[in-house]
């Protein structure tokens, strides 16, 4: 809950132990529904508002950096905050636990999907979760927008980003670059308009002093040195090249795992703007070029990816599992093992660049959180992100409420579940996991009744 500045706690919470942080990151891995918008909303609610582990300004500064990187920004944000709090292993644990629960869940669901052809037992639950996910994204847009859009110029950037995506279908990287340029120019011409970045009392509200507060000095391990930069880069390249060489040695360059490792490395470096921006590229390769999955399987995999915790790009684990299963590279008697190994390989090569980017660039970002030349472009990007999230909410709502298209029937039960989820989240501040659970039960009950 928001508190007035005068009532906000003055003293920060006690220092966070590695064990306490580990428990939170593990929990987050299981409740991170709603795509990047929903996941960022969960982290903001838990880390900024409730636990006060990091101030809003530092949180948004890190988020802005993650938004301009290729890869899943919510997972990168978790990695960044974990690294800032508990060094390299803190980042690895935070980012890894953000992904691993989703990987295990998708392996299980994909196995059920391939063995039985469908998942009727959870079909009703998935039906109920989809409108709840839409509500989570809407709430995220409202929360971030209310804090990031402090003046008419920033509102205009958000509106322009929404129109650019929704109506003009412009690519996300172009929107991010444009917003950053506007922010940079605005920071020179009208610095007061682009100096707003959240923080205590920025909008008359505060959550109180944080463990990592606005004025908290950058910890020693987060200071930039060329020696550390070179070491992280060398280790990152070794982790990529070593595993890639091992796969080529065992299976050959044309082997399914080698090709998956190479392709999903390229896909990871092209994932600007989230999973939806890169999914056409993955679809083209996985369905048409390599034939790891069929078009129908790809659509079903996306549905599973949307309704499991973790980044939506985890749909690549589904592609890997099905590809390993269908190619039978371990023989007809080891289909589950082949699928599991392929899903793990795909996940490794998809997320390894994200860890490298955060551990390489984090120290540079930490030196700039008071520099308007750097923060003004990121303020512009934050405003654009609000429009991007709103566009995502409209996309979800369209597909949930008109599952057969505008010419098909309107899905009234989904509207009721979605509105109920919105009221619970926005007005009554109920946690996301209870809302997801209740929505799943309502969906299952409706499916049984009809």
N, C-alpha and C positions, 0 to 999 in steps of 0.2 A: 504494500500500500504506500502511496505517496504521503509524505509528511511535509509540513511547512518548514521553511528554513530555520525558524526559531525553535521548532520542536525536534529537529533532526539531531541524532546523536553526535556529540562533539568528538568523542574518543573513538578511534577505529577498533574493530574487533581484534581479538588476539591473533597472533601469527598463525597461519594455516600450516598444519603438518602435512608431510607427504602422504601419510596414511589417510588423513581426512580428505585430501584432494583426490586420492585414488578412488575412494568410495564414491565421491561425487561424479567423477568422470565415468566410472562404471555404470552408475545409475543413469547418467545422461545418455550413454550408448543404447540403453533399453527404452528410453522415453522420447528420443529425438525424432518425433513424427513431424510432418508438416513441411518437408522440404527445407531449403535454406532459410526461408523467412520464418517458419515455425521454429526451427532449431535455434536461430539467432534470438528469437523472442524468448525461448526457454532460458538461454544463457543470460540474457539481459535480466530477466526476472529473478533468476537464481543468484547470479554473481554480482550484479549491480544493486538490485533493489533489496533482496532478502538477506543475502550473506555478507554483502559489502566487501567482497574480496578485491574488487577493482572499481575505480571511479568511472562514471559514465563517460567523461571526456577521454580517459585512457582507453576505455572499451571501444568507443567509436573511432578513435585514432587507429587502433589495431584493425578494426573491421574495415576501415577505408583501404588500408594496405592490402588486406586479403581480397577485397573486391576487385582490385586491379591485377591480381595474379590469375594465371590459368589454374583450374582446379576447383574443388568444392570449398567455397568460402567459409561455410560454417565449421567444417572440419579443420580448416586452416586457422580459424579464429580460436578454436579450442586448443590447438597445438601451440599457438602464439601465447595464449594466457598461461597454459601449463608450463611453457618454457620460461616465461617471465617470472613465474612464481617459484619454480623448482628446477631451473637449469635445463640441460638437454634432456635428461631422463624424464623430467616433468612434461616436456613437450611431446616426447615419444609416447608416454603413457596416455596423456590426454587425447592426442590424435589417434592413437591405436585403438583405445577403448571406444572411441566415437564410431569406429568402423567394424570392429570384430563381432559385436553382437548381431549386427545386420548381416554380416557374412554367414554366420552360423545359421541364422533364421532363414536366409535365402537358400542356403544349401538344403536345409530340411524341406522347405516349401517346394523347391524345384524338383527334388527327388519325388515328393508326393505327386507333383504335377506330371512328371514323366511316367511314373508307374501306373497311376490311376486315370490319367488323362485330364482330370480337372480336380478341383478342391471344393466339392460341395459342402463339406462340413464347415468351411470358413467363408463360403460365399456370402452368406447373410451378414456376417461380421464385417467383411470388407465393404459391403454395401453401406453399412452404418458409419464406418470410419471415414469414407470419402467426404461426406458433407461436413464432418467434424474437422477434417484437415483443411477444408475451405475456410471454415470459421477461424481456425488458428492463423491462417495467412492474413485474413482480413484484420484480425486483432493486431498482428505484427505490423501491418501497414499503419494502423491507427497509432500504435504506441511509438514506433520510430518516427512517424511523421509529426506527431505532436511535439517531439523533442528536437527534431532536426530542422523543421521548417519554421524559422524564426521571423521571416520577413517575406514580402511579396516577391522578391527576386528568387528566393529559394523555392517558394511555391510555384513560380513560373517554370523553374528548371524541372521540378517534379512533374508538372503537367505536360511539359514538352517531352520528357522521357516517356511518359505513358502514351502520348499520341504517337511518338516515333515508333514504339513497339506495337501498339494495338492497331493503329490505322495505317502507318507507313511501312511496317514490317522491317524496319532498319535493324541491322545486326547489333547485338549488345555491345561488342567492343567499340563500335563507332560511337554509340551513345555515351559510354564511359569516357572515351577520349574527348568527345565534345564537351561533356560536363566538366572534365578536368581543365580544359582550355578556358572555358567560361569562368571557372573558379580562379584560375591563375590571373586572368585579365582583371576580374573583379577584385581580387586581392590587391592589385596595384591601383586601380581606379577608385574603388570604394571599399577599403579594407574593413570598415565597421560591419558591412553587410555580410562579409565572409569570415569574420572572426568568431562567429558563433559555432561552438562545437559541443554544446552540452556543458556538463560540469555542474558543480554545486551552485545552486542559486541562479543558474542561467535562465531559468524560466520561472523563478519564484518558488521552486520546489527543490527539495534535496532529499537524498536517501541517507545522508550523514557521512561522516569520515569513513574512508575505505582503507583496507590494508595497503593496497597500492593506490594512493590518492593522487590528485592532480599534481601536487608539489613533491611527491615522494621521489627521492633521487633514483636514477637508474641504477639497478644493482650491478655489481662488478662484472658478473658473467654476461650481462647484456650490453656492455660497452664494446664498441667496434674496434677491432684490431685486424690488420692485414694478415697476421699470422693465423688467427682463428678463422678468418674468411677462407684462406687457402686450405686449412686443415679440413673444414667442413665440406668444401667443394671436392677435395680429394677423396674423402670417405664416401660422399654421396655417389661420385662416379664409380668408385670401387664396388659399392653395394649394387649399383645397376649393372656394371660390366661383368662383375663376378658371377652373378646369377644368370645373366644372359649367356655367358660363355659356358656355364655348366649345362644349361638347357641345350645349347647347340652341340656340345660334346656328346650328350646322352642321346638326343633325339634327332640331331641334324638340323640344318637351317630351315628345311621345309617341314619339319615336324610341327604338329599343332601347337605345342607349348611354346616353341621358339617363335612361331609366327604370332601367337597371341601376345607374347612378351614385347615383341617389336611393334606390333600394331597399337597396343594399348599404351605404350610409351608415347607414341605420336599423338594418340587421342588425348592423353593427359596434358600434353603441352598445347593443345588446341581448345581446351575446355574453358574458354572465356565466357562468362555470362551464365554459368551453371550448366546442368545436365541437358536442358532442353536445347541449348545452343549446339551441343556436340552430338546429340542423339541421331540426327540425320546422317552424320559421318559414320557413326557406329553402325547404324542400320545398313547403310550402303555396303560397308565392308563385311559385316557379319552375315548378312542375308545374301547379297549378290556376289561378292568377290570370293569369300572363303566358304560360304554356305554352312556356317556353324549352326545357324538357326533358320527356321522358316519365317515368312512374314507374320503368320498368325502367332507363332511362338514369341516373336519379338514384342508384339502387342501385349500378349499375356504377361511377358516378363516385365514390361513397363508397369502394368497394373499391380503386380506383386511388389515392384520396387517402390511404387507410390504409397503403399499401405504397410510398409515395414519401417522400423526405425532406421536412422542413418541417412547418409546422403542419397539423393535419387540416382546419382551416377552409379550407385551400387547395383543397378540393373546390369552392369557389366559382369558381375559375378554370376548372374543368371545365364548370360550369354556364354561365359566360360564353362559353366557346369554342363549346359546342354551341348556345347561344342565338344567337350571332353567325352561326354556320354555317346554322342552320335559318331564321332570319329573312331571310338573304341581303340585308342592307341595303346591301351594296356591289355587288350584282349576282351572277348565277349563276356568273360566271367568276372571282370573287374570294372564294371561300368560305374558304380558309385565311387570307387576310389579314383577313377580317371576324371569323373566330373568334379569331385572335391579338389583334386590336385589342380585342375585347370582353373577352377574358381579362385583358388588361393593365388595362383600365378598371376591371373588377370588383376586381382585386387592389389597385389604387391606392386606391379608395374604402373597401375593407375594412380596409386597414392604416394609412392616414393618421391616423385618430384615435389609434391606439396610439402613434405617434411623438409626437403632440401631448401626450398624457397624460403620457408619460415626461419630455419636456423641460419641461413645465409643472410637474409635481408632484415631480420628482426633487430639486430644491433644498429643498423642504419636508421630504421624507423624510430627507434627509441631516442635517437639524437635529435629528432625533428618535431617532437610533440609540442614545442613552444614556438616553432618557426612558421610565421604566417605564409612565407613563400611556399612551404610544403603543405601546410594545413588548409590554405584557401582552395587549392585544387581539390583536395579531399573533401572539403565541405560541399563543393559543387557536386562531387560524385555521390556523397551521402544523400543529397537532395534528389538526384536522379534515381537512386536506389529505391526511394519511396515510390516513385512512379513505376519502377520495375516490379516491385512487390504487388502494387495494386493491379498491374497487368496480369500477374500470375494469379491473383485472386479471381479476376474476371475469367481467366482461362479455366480455372478449376470449376468455378460456379457454372459456367456454360456446359461443361462436360458432365457435371453431376446432375444438374437440373434438367438438361435436355440430352439424355444419354444417346438418343437416336438422331440427334440434330434438331434444328429449329422446327422442321416439318413433323417431327415425331411428338409424342405426348410429353407434357410437362410432368416431372416427377415430384408430386406434392409431398410424399413421405420424406424425401431427401431434404426438401425445404424446411420441413418441421424439425427434423433432426439438426440441420445446420443452424437454424435460428436458436434452437435450444442450446446448442453448443456455444454459440456466440454470446448469448445472455449469461451463461454460466462463466465463461472466460472473462468477459469484459465488465459485466456489472457485479457479479458475485466473486470474482477473483479466484474461482476454483482452479485447482491445478490441472495441467494439461492431461496427465495420465488418467485421473478419474473421469475426465470428460471423454477421452478416447475410449475408455472401458465401457462407460455408460452408453455411448453411441454405438459401439460394437454390439452390445446386448440388445439395444433397440432394433438395430438392423437385423440381427438374428431372429428376434421375436417376430418382426414384420415378415421376414422371409418364410417362417414356419406357418404364419397365419394365412399367407397368400399362396 
